[in-house]
Amino acid sequence: MTSPGFFARSRVLAPPGWSRWLVPPAALSVHLPIGQAYAWSVFKPPLESSLGLSGTASALPFQLGIVMLGLSAAFGGTLVERRGPRWAMAVSLVCFSSGFLLAALGAYAGQFWLVVFGYGFVGGIGLGIGYISPVSTLIKWFPDRPGMATGIAIMGFGGGALIASPWSAQMLASFGDDSRGIAAAFLVHGVAYAGFMALGVLLVRVPPEDRRPAGGEPARAERAPLVTTARVSARNAVRTPQFWCLWVVLCMNVTAGIGILEKAAPMITDFFAGTSASVGASAAAGFVALLSLANMAGRLLWSSASDVIGRKNVYRVYLGVGALMYLVIRQAGDVSKPLFVCCALVILSFYGGGFATVPAYLKDLFGTYQVGAIHGRLLTAWSTAGVLGPLIVNRVADSQKDAGHSGPGLYGLSLAIMIALLAVGFAANELIRPVHPRHHEPAPRTGHQPPPKETADDEPGPRPTA
């Protein structure tokens, strides 16, 4: 992996007869490991007891990891596009695994700052680069079903916790939940994930530019007026109203979903406390597992549906029906536990679907030219929502508790806020129109010519026509 030729285009270019269906497994081999981030809560109680941390402090590695995910995706997106998916996956492997190894050292030495730096900062860079590494490649391989293709990969990120959570719990049970046991678990994670992610580095291929991948006609939804065949650079994309409307759409959808996901167990317990349908700790944990399954399934189901009904229409479902689900939860209160669970599952399926569909939406608006870099910049909406969602739900619940409310009354105001945020996202989605031609790059050169050099800031600017 260190030889200069390993990342050369000739080594990553797909040979004749290469099956495009080998690319989604390559993407999954990266997304499943980095999806471990959603299982961080398994390590919170042991860290708190062994290192004397508060609940707020033990969340710092996860919070920093999500912040670094958005920042590294935003600032590294153009470099990922230029260097290719193999380079990006290799960087993700090194950073994510190194983060675990540093965290293991920090836990063993009792130095929590090293756990935060390793898992949160270094590992967070691996999260961001790994998350966007396969996006543009999958879209180029699957021009007929870009929503389905990106949904398969991003489903891995949503489902990674389903593997990591019981695996981590079992390791802590075997190694012990003291600092040495935590260090051993981190060490095993770092080594095992490095081996698994290496499969993606070795397997990934890009399609030849002069050959359309097999399967090739765009899906019915892609022959809509909103879809462009033009090319928009990442630098120009952030200057368009379409980018910022979609930023708002993603931020509002994620804020609404993560608000339930982050506080799922205490929320369902509070809603039905004091009723004949009270929820115990094991049932609350089962509810969280169901939400994780809905999150994962929604990434594939709804992104695939977007290939048929169109990206704008599927976001109308996410935001409009999502607001309706929140309204039902708010109005029904503690009347029906099955109704509460069903509405929450739908909301979390929309949460996952929003993540998986957005790369294809970007492809529709801006073309495939630098869609990975544009996607990286858009993920700053995730970093923002990761702060907003939990802040709204927790702050409001605390204030309502201080005011003497209980049960569903703790969450009525925050649910109303979520409905309003989804309405804002719905309006932003309705404002999205085709990108103006002034933002398009000139048509690509014909014939076999070397690629033009990058501009000084590593972002291609307008190129002269041939």
MARDO-123157 format. One record per residue (C-alpha): x, y, z. Coordinates in pm, 1 decimal, always signed. Example, Ala and Ser with C-alpha at 12.3 -4.5 7.8 and 13.67 -1.06 7.14 Angstrom:
residues 2
<<+1230.0; -450.0; +780.0>>
<<+1367.0; -106.0; +714.0>>
This chain:
residues 466
<<+0.0; +0.0; +0.0>>
<<+296.1; +228.4; +27.3>>
<<+438.3; +180.8; -322.5>>
<<+396.5; +493.5; -537.9>>
<<+224.9; +296.7; -813.4>>
<<-43.4; +146.1; -592.2>>
<<-262.1; +456.3; -616.2>>
<<-184.0; +526.2; -983.0>>
<<-488.6; +552.5; -1206.5>>
<<-376.4; +252.2; -1412.9>>
<<-390.2; +36.4; -1098.1>>
<<-741.5; +152.9; -1002.0>>
<<-896.7; +156.3; -1351.2>>
<<-1137.1; -133.2; -1404.2>>
<<-1018.1; -389.1; -1660.1>>
<<-1252.6; -507.5; -1937.0>>
<<-1526.6; -729.8; -1801.1>>
<<-1505.1; -594.2; -1446.4>>
<<-1839.9; -631.0; -1266.6>>
<<-1973.7; -308.7; -1122.1>>
<<-2142.1; -516.0; -847.8>>
<<-1800.7; -558.2; -683.4>>
<<-1789.4; -185.5; -603.6>>
<<-2074.9; -176.3; -343.9>>
<<-1902.4; -448.7; -133.1>>
<<-1582.0; -243.1; -149.8>>
<<-1774.0; +57.9; -20.4>>
<<-1943.6; -149.5; +250.1>>
<<-1606.5; -275.9; +374.5>>
<<-1527.7; +84.6; +470.4>>
<<-1872.8; +203.9; +578.7>>
<<-1949.2; -88.2; +810.7>>
<<-1638.4; -27.0; +1027.1>>
<<-1677.1; +350.8; +1047.5>>
<<-2043.3; +295.6; +1139.0>>
<<-1906.1; +184.5; +1477.4>>
<<-1939.5; +550.1; +1575.8>>
<<-2309.4; +490.2; +1647.8>>
<<-2210.0; +226.6; +1906.3>>
<<-1993.2; +460.4; +2116.6>>
<<-2251.3; +453.4; +2397.2>>
<<-2134.3; +98.9; +2482.3>>
<<-1805.1; +245.2; +2607.1>>
<<-1956.4; +536.2; +2800.1>>
<<-2043.1; +360.2; +3131.4>>
<<-1708.4; +173.2; +3159.0>>
<<-1513.3; +490.1; +3083.5>>
<<-1712.2; +685.6; +3339.3>>
<<-1656.1; +430.1; +3614.3>>
<<-1290.9; +350.4; +3538.9>>
<<-1170.7; +705.9; +3471.3>>
<<-1412.6; +896.0; +3695.4>>
<<-1583.3; +1084.7; +3411.8>>
<<-1920.0; +1253.9; +3391.7>>
<<-2173.3; +1159.1; +3126.6>>
<<-2099.8; +1481.8; +2942.2>>
<<-1726.1; +1416.6; +2943.1>>
<<-1758.9; +1056.8; +2824.4>>
<<-1953.5; +1179.6; +2518.9>>
<<-1665.4; +1404.5; +2406.2>>
<<-1488.9; +1147.9; +2182.1>>
<<-1811.4; +1081.2; +1991.8>>
<<-1903.7; +1448.8; +1963.3>>
<<-1558.2; +1546.1; +1839.4>>
<<-1566.1; +1252.8; +1596.1>>
<<-1890.3; +1377.8; +1437.2>>
<<-1756.7; +1733.9; +1417.4>>
<<-1436.7; +1610.0; +1251.6>>
<<-1644.1; +1394.1; +1016.4>>
<<-1814.3; +1703.0; +877.2>>
<<-1499.7; +1915.3; +869.8>>
<<-1273.5; +1654.3; +710.1>>
<<-1538.0; +1569.8; +451.0>>
<<-1580.7; +1938.4; +369.8>>
<<-1212.7; +2029.4; +348.4>>
<<-1090.1; +1698.9; +206.6>>
<<-1364.5; +1644.3; -49.3>>
<<-1178.5; +1797.9; -342.1>>
<<-864.3; +1602.3; -259.6>>
<<-1068.9; +1281.5; -245.6>>
<<-1210.6; +1358.3; -591.3>>
<<-866.1; +1425.6; -734.7>>
<<-677.4; +1135.3; -573.8>>
<<-952.7; +878.0; -620.7>>
<<-1139.8; +627.6; -401.2>>
<<-847.0; +394.1; -331.3>>
<<-637.5; +674.9; -184.0>>
<<-935.0; +799.5; +19.0>>
<<-1015.4; +455.5; +157.8>>
<<-650.5; +403.2; +252.1>>
<<-641.8; +737.2; +437.5>>
<<-964.1; +644.8; +615.9>>
<<-816.6; +307.3; +715.2>>
<<-500.4; +463.2; +859.6>>
<<-679.7; +741.7; +1049.9>>
<<-972.0; +535.9; +1181.6>>
<<-756.7; +244.5; +1297.1>>
<<-487.3; +474.1; +1438.7>>
<<-759.2; +654.5; +1631.6>>
<<-853.0; +331.1; +1806.6>>
<<-489.5; +248.8; +1879.8>>
<<-430.8; +593.1; +2032.3>>
<<-752.1; +556.8; +2232.3>>
<<-628.6; +217.6; +2356.9>>
<<-306.3; +378.7; +2475.3>>
<<-502.2; +656.9; +2644.9>>
<<-733.7; +414.1; +2823.9>>
<<-443.5; +194.7; +2937.8>>
<<-251.9; +497.1; +3071.3>>
<<-560.6; +656.9; +3224.9>>
<<-520.7; +963.9; +3001.4>>
<<-868.7; +1051.2; +2877.8>>
<<-741.3; +1340.8; +2666.6>>
<<-560.9; +1084.7; +2451.9>>
<<-884.8; +889.1; +2407.4>>
<<-1055.2; +1209.7; +2293.1>>
<<-768.5; +1299.0; +2059.9>>
<<-736.1; +947.4; +1918.2>>
<<-1097.7; +842.7; +1870.8>>
<<-1243.6; +1191.3; +1824.9>>
<<-984.8; +1388.5; +1628.1>>
<<-774.5; +1132.4; +1439.0>>
<<-1050.7; +875.1; +1408.2>>
<<-1298.8; +1149.9; +1314.0>>
<<-1085.4; +1239.8; +1012.5>>
<<-1106.3; +875.5; +908.7>>
<<-1484.6; +891.4; +950.3>>
<<-1522.6; +1188.9; +717.8>>
<<-1281.7; +1075.6; +445.1>>
<<-1417.8; +719.8; +456.7>>
<<-1779.7; +834.9; +444.9>>
<<-1737.5; +1023.7; +116.2>>
<<-1470.4; +796.9; -37.5>>
<<-1698.7; +576.9; -252.7>>
<<-1976.5; +824.2; -338.0>>
<<-1874.6; +960.3; -678.1>>
<<-1737.4; +621.4; -785.6>>
<<-2066.3; +446.3; -710.5>>
<<-2262.7; +712.8; -896.3>>
<<-2038.0; +674.5; -1202.0>>
<<-2075.6; +296.7; -1196.8>>
<<-2454.3; +312.0; -1150.6>>
<<-2585.9; +601.3; -1362.3>>
<<-2914.1; +411.5; -1394.5>>
<<-2962.3; +362.0; -1016.6>>
<<-2750.9; +613.5; -824.1>>
<<-2988.4; +624.2; -527.4>>
<<-2977.5; +248.4; -480.9>>
<<-2598.2; +235.4; -520.4>>
<<-2521.3; +503.4; -262.9>>
<<-2794.8; +360.6; -40.1>>
<<-2618.8; +23.2; -25.5>>
<<-2294.5; +181.7; +92.1>>
<<-2440.8; +435.2; +332.1>>
<<-2666.5; +162.5; +471.6>>
<<-2342.6; +14.1; +602.2>>
<<-2273.4; +323.3; +809.6>>
<<-2621.3; +309.6; +961.5>>
<<-2594.0; -63.1; +1029.6>>
<<-2238.0; -68.0; +1158.5>>
<<-2357.4; -28.1; +1515.7>>
<<-2565.4; -345.3; +1491.5>>
<<-2238.6; -536.3; +1459.0>>
<<-2017.9; -315.0; +1673.7>>
<<-2252.7; -282.4; +1972.0>>
<<-2284.5; -651.9; +2071.5>>
<<-1924.4; -718.6; +1963.1>>
<<-1792.8; -438.2; +2186.0>>
<<-2012.8; -548.2; +2476.9>>
<<-1884.3; -903.8; +2446.3>>
<<-1522.0; -785.7; +2445.5>>
<<-1577.6; -575.9; +2755.6>>
<<-1737.5; -877.8; +2923.8>>
<<-1434.5; -1090.4; +2831.3>>
<<-1153.2; -840.2; +2891.5>>
<<-1317.8; -656.0; +3180.7>>
<<-1470.4; -310.6; +3197.9>>
<<-1175.5; -146.5; +3374.1>>
<<-923.7; +72.5; +3193.2>>
<<-715.0; -224.9; +3079.2>>
<<-1019.9; -408.1; +2945.1>>
<<-1131.2; -96.3; +2756.4>>
<<-779.1; -58.4; +2615.1>>
<<-780.4; -420.3; +2495.0>>
<<-1119.1; -372.1; +2329.1>>
<<-998.4; -56.4; +2152.4>>
<<-686.6; -240.9; +2036.0>>
<<-886.1; -528.4; +1887.9>>
<<-1117.7; -281.4; +1713.0>>
<<-824.7; -97.1; +1556.5>>
<<-654.7; -410.3; +1424.2>>
<<-971.8; -589.3; +1307.3>>
<<-1114.8; -285.4; +1132.3>>
<<-783.4; -221.5; +955.1>>
<<-795.5; -570.0; +804.2>>
<<-1159.5; -538.5; +701.5>>
<<-1117.6; -192.6; +545.9>>
<<-812.5; -313.5; +351.9>>
<<-1049.5; -530.2; +146.8>>
<<-1216.6; -217.3; +14.1>>
<<-882.5; -53.6; -64.1>>
<<-778.8; -355.1; -270.7>>
<<-1115.4; -416.5; -438.1>>
<<-1235.3; -71.1; -544.0>>
<<-1213.9; +24.2; -913.0>>
<<-1321.1; +325.1; -1119.4>>
<<-1486.2; +293.5; -1461.6>>
<<-1294.4; +401.0; -1773.8>>
<<-1401.0; +749.0; -1879.8>>
<<-1461.5; +637.5; -2238.9>>
<<-1681.1; +340.1; -2147.6>>
<<-2033.2; +361.4; -2009.9>>
<<-2083.2; +106.3; -1730.1>>
<<-2309.9; -185.3; -1810.9>>
<<-2663.7; -124.3; -1712.5>>
<<-2649.6; +216.7; -1834.2>>
<<-2963.5; +404.0; -1918.7>>
<<-3067.0; +651.7; -1649.1>>
<<-3369.7; +551.0; -1445.3>>
<<-3709.7; +703.8; -1521.1>>
<<-3680.6; +958.7; -1240.6>>
<<-3352.0; +1080.3; -1384.9>>
<<-3510.1; +1202.2; -1706.9>>
<<-3675.4; +1488.0; -1517.6>>
<<-3613.8; +1861.3; -1573.7>>
<<-3423.9; +1887.2; -1243.0>>
<<-3154.0; +1644.7; -1362.0>>
<<-2850.3; +1788.8; -1537.6>>
<<-2584.9; +1634.3; -1757.7>>
<<-2367.1; +1942.7; -1711.9>>
<<-2063.4; +1966.5; -1484.1>>
<<-2043.9; +2195.4; -1180.3>>
<<-1727.8; +2225.7; -971.4>>
<<-1737.4; +2215.1; -592.8>>
<<-1618.7; +2575.5; -581.0>>
<<-1908.2; +2690.3; -797.7>>
<<-2164.1; +2462.0; -631.5>>
<<-2134.3; +2637.3; -294.9>>
<<-2215.9; +2964.3; -471.2>>
<<-2556.8; +2839.9; -584.7>>
<<-2886.2; +2873.0; -396.4>>
<<-2953.0; +2506.5; -474.7>>
<<-2661.1; +2396.6; -257.0>>
<<-2777.8; +2600.0; +40.7>>
<<-3140.8; +2495.7; +0.3>>
<<-3028.2; +2132.5; +6.4>>
<<-2802.8; +2212.0; +305.1>>
<<-3111.7; +2332.8; +493.0>>
<<-3310.6; +2027.0; +379.4>>
<<-3046.1; +1785.1; +508.8>>
<<-2990.6; +1977.8; +831.6>>
<<-3361.0; +1988.4; +917.4>>
<<-3417.2; +1621.1; +833.3>>
<<-3116.2; +1508.2; +1037.1>>
<<-3202.3; +1735.5; +1330.1>>
<<-3550.0; +1583.5; +1350.1>>
<<-3420.6; +1225.4; +1332.6>>
<<-3123.6; +1256.4; +1564.7>>
<<-3343.5; +1424.6; +1825.2>>
<<-3525.8; +1093.5; +1876.7>>
<<-3224.6; +870.5; +1816.6>>
<<-3007.4; +1036.5; +2082.0>>
<<-3273.6; +1021.7; +2355.6>>
<<-3473.7; +719.2; +2242.4>>
<<-3451.9; +503.0; +2556.1>>
<<-3538.3; +771.6; +2814.7>>
<<-3802.9; +919.9; +2583.3>>
<<-4010.8; +602.7; +2552.2>>
<<-3962.6; +535.9; +2924.2>>
<<-4084.1; +885.8; +3015.7>>
<<-4379.8; +874.8; +2774.3>>
<<-4530.5; +562.9; +2931.8>>
<<-4413.4; +598.1; +3292.7>>
<<-4701.1; +555.0; +3534.1>>
<<-4923.7; +382.2; +3276.6>>
<<-5015.9; +15.4; +3246.3>>
<<-4778.5; +1.8; +2946.5>>
<<-4468.1; +119.3; +3132.2>>
<<-4135.6; +46.8; +2961.7>>
<<-3844.5; -118.6; +3143.3>>
<<-3475.2; -90.1; +3068.5>>
<<-3458.6; -402.8; +2849.9>>
<<-3763.7; -297.8; +2647.7>>
<<-3615.2; +49.4; +2601.2>>
<<-3292.6; -109.2; +2474.7>>
<<-3498.9; -317.5; +2231.5>>
<<-3665.3; +1.2; +2110.4>>
<<-3323.7; +151.9; +2039.1>>
<<-3227.8; -159.6; +1840.7>>
<<-3548.4; -131.6; +1636.1>>
<<-3467.7; +231.2; +1559.8>>
<<-3122.0; +127.6; +1438.6>>
<<-3279.9; -129.6; +1205.5>>
<<-3521.5; +133.0; +1070.9>>
<<-3231.7; +373.8; +1021.5>>
<<-3040.0; +109.7; +823.9>>
<<-3334.7; -19.7; +620.6>>
<<-3448.8; +331.3; +530.5>>
<<-3111.7; +406.1; +372.9>>
<<-3159.9; +137.3; +109.8>>
<<-3539.1; +139.2; +77.0>>
<<-3596.8; +513.3; +37.0>>
<<-3285.1; +585.4; -168.6>>
<<-3389.4; +308.6; -410.1>>
<<-3740.6; +454.0; -423.8>>
<<-3590.8; +790.7; -520.0>>
<<-3464.3; +633.5; -843.4>>
<<-3827.9; +573.9; -937.2>>
<<-4017.9; +874.9; -798.2>>
<<-3737.4; +1131.6; -806.4>>
<<-3521.5; +1293.4; -542.3>>
<<-3740.0; +1598.7; -482.6>>
<<-4049.9; +1385.2; -434.4>>
<<-3883.7; +1149.0; -187.1>>
<<-3769.2; +1445.3; +24.6>>
<<-4127.8; +1567.8; +21.9>>
<<-4209.0; +1234.7; +186.5>>
<<-3923.1; +1259.9; +437.8>>
<<-4015.7; +1610.3; +547.4>>
<<-4394.4; +1616.8; +502.7>>
<<-4479.0; +1271.3; +636.0>>
<<-4204.8; +1309.1; +899.2>>
<<-4377.5; +1621.3; +1033.0>>
<<-4706.6; +1429.3; +1037.8>>
<<-4546.4; +1146.5; +1238.5>>
<<-4417.2; +1394.9; +1496.0>>
<<-4763.9; +1549.1; +1516.4>>
<<-4921.7; +1207.9; +1579.7>>
<<-4670.8; +1135.6; +1859.9>>
<<-4737.1; +1475.1; +2015.5>>
<<-5115.3; +1449.3; +1999.0>>
<<-5145.2; +1080.7; +2093.5>>
<<-4916.9; +1111.8; +2395.2>>
<<-4921.4; +793.1; +2602.2>>
<<-5243.7; +657.3; +2450.9>>
<<-5081.3; +383.0; +2240.3>>
<<-4734.0; +236.1; +2267.4>>
<<-4752.0; +58.5; +1926.8>>
<<-4849.8; +386.7; +1761.7>>
<<-4557.4; +565.5; +1928.9>>
<<-4312.9; +294.6; +1817.8>>
<<-4443.5; +285.0; +1459.1>>
<<-4420.4; +662.6; +1419.0>>
<<-4068.2; +667.3; +1561.4>>
<<-3961.1; +387.1; +1323.8>>
<<-4094.2; +580.6; +1024.2>>
<<-3911.3; +896.1; +1136.3>>
<<-3583.1; +704.9; +1175.0>>
<<-3625.5; +541.3; +833.9>>
<<-3656.0; +893.5; +689.4>>
<<-3347.2; +997.4; +886.7>>
<<-3143.7; +720.6; +725.9>>
<<-3302.7; +769.1; +386.5>>
<<-3212.1; +1137.0; +386.6>>
<<-2842.4; +1053.8; +425.9>>
<<-2849.0; +790.6; +151.4>>
<<-3047.7; +992.7; -101.4>>
<<-2856.6; +1319.0; -80.6>>
<<-2555.2; +1209.5; -294.3>>
<<-2791.6; +1120.2; -580.7>>
<<-2975.6; +1451.7; -533.0>>
<<-2641.8; +1632.1; -563.7>>
<<-2563.3; +1431.9; -876.5>>
<<-2897.8; +1537.4; -1025.9>>
<<-2830.5; +1905.0; -955.6>>
<<-2456.3; +1935.0; -1017.9>>
<<-2358.3; +1634.2; -1230.2>>
<<-2094.6; +1374.0; -1151.3>>
<<-1793.6; +1603.5; -1209.8>>
<<-1707.4; +1672.8; -842.9>>
<<-2006.6; +1523.0; -665.1>>
<<-1788.9; +1369.4; -392.0>>
<<-1634.1; +1704.9; -305.4>>
<<-1974.8; +1874.6; -307.2>>
<<-2111.6; +1598.5; -83.4>>
<<-1827.2; +1658.9; +159.5>>
<<-1914.2; +2026.3; +189.6>>
<<-2281.5; +1945.1; +237.6>>
<<-2203.0; +1718.8; +533.6>>
<<-2135.1; +2026.4; +745.9>>
<<-2515.5; +2021.4; +776.2>>
<<-2475.8; +1691.4; +963.9>>
<<-2227.5; +1844.4; +1207.7>>
<<-2471.9; +2128.5; +1273.4>>
<<-2767.8; +1893.5; +1316.0>>
<<-2565.9; +1670.1; +1548.1>>
<<-2550.7; +1961.7; +1789.6>>
<<-2899.6; +2103.4; +1728.8>>
<<-3110.3; +1786.3; +1762.4>>
<<-2985.7; +1662.0; +2101.1>>
<<-2961.2; +2020.0; +2231.5>>
<<-3325.8; +2093.3; +2150.9>>
<<-3466.9; +1770.4; +2294.4>>
<<-3248.3; +1761.4; +2608.1>>
<<-3268.4; +2132.5; +2690.1>>
<<-3646.2; +2145.9; +2649.6>>
<<-3696.8; +1824.0; +2848.0>>
<<-3483.7; +1959.3; +3132.7>>
<<-3673.0; +2289.9; +3138.1>>
<<-4010.9; +2115.2; +3132.0>>
<<-3902.3; +1887.9; +3415.8>>
<<-3800.3; +2190.5; +3620.8>>
<<-4143.9; +2338.5; +3549.7>>
<<-4309.5; +2031.1; +3703.1>>
<<-4413.6; +1848.8; +3386.4>>
<<-4381.7; +1473.9; +3341.8>>
<<-4451.9; +1198.9; +3087.8>>
<<-4533.5; +1324.1; +2736.2>>
<<-4539.8; +1677.2; +2875.1>>
<<-4159.3; +1672.4; +2888.5>>
<<-4141.4; +1653.6; +2508.9>>
<<-4444.9; +1840.9; +2375.2>>
<<-4255.5; +2162.9; +2306.0>>
<<-3953.6; +1991.9; +2149.5>>
<<-4182.1; +1786.7; +1922.5>>
<<-4351.4; +2106.5; +1809.3>>
<<-4008.9; +2255.3; +1732.8>>
<<-3920.7; +1946.7; +1525.0>>
<<-4243.0; +1986.9; +1325.5>>
<<-4153.5; +2349.4; +1256.2>>
<<-3800.2; +2254.8; +1147.6>>
<<-3933.8; +1991.4; +907.7>>
<<-4170.0; +2252.5; +763.2>>
<<-3869.3; +2478.4; +700.5>>
<<-3692.1; +2189.9; +529.2>>
<<-4000.4; +2117.3; +318.3>>
<<-4011.9; +2480.5; +201.4>>
<<-3639.6; +2474.0; +117.3>>
<<-3689.1; +2158.2; -90.1>>
<<-3970.0; +2326.6; -285.4>>
<<-3736.5; +2616.5; -373.1>>
<<-3482.8; +2389.6; -546.1>>
<<-3465.0; +2451.6; -922.1>>
<<-3214.6; +2349.8; -1192.9>>
<<-2870.5; +2509.4; -1157.1>>
<<-2816.5; +2813.1; -1381.1>>
<<-2580.3; +2748.0; -1675.1>>
<<-2346.7; +3023.2; -1557.8>>
<<-2224.9; +2783.0; -1289.0>>
<<-2146.1; +2504.6; -1537.3>>
<<-1795.6; +2405.4; -1637.1>>
<<-1709.4; +2419.6; -2008.5>>
<<-1775.8; +2099.5; -2200.0>>
<<-1498.6; +1839.3; -2158.8>>
<<-1232.7; +1811.9; -2427.1>>
<<-1278.6; +1548.7; -2689.9>>
<<-1020.5; +1286.0; -2771.9>>
<<-747.9; +1150.8; -2546.5>>
<<-587.1; +1444.0; -2367.6>>
<<-416.3; +1465.5; -2031.8>>
<<-630.7; +1611.9; -1754.5>>
<<-581.5; +1984.4; -1697.4>>
<<-381.9; +2097.0; -1397.2>>
<<-553.0; +2198.1; -1076.8>>
<<-573.4; +2559.3; -971.8>>
<<-368.2; +2687.8; -679.8>>
<<-639.4; +2616.5; -425.5>>
<<-675.5; +2254.2; -541.8>>
<<-1016.6; +2322.8; -693.1>>
<<-1058.0; +2317.0; -1068.8>>
<<-1176.6; +2643.5; -1214.1>>
<<-1332.9; +2706.0; -1556.5>>
<<-1132.3; +2549.6; -1834.3>>
<<-1092.0; +2684.0; -2187.2>>
<<-1277.0; +2493.0; -2452.9>>
<<-1080.0; +2297.8; -2708.3>>
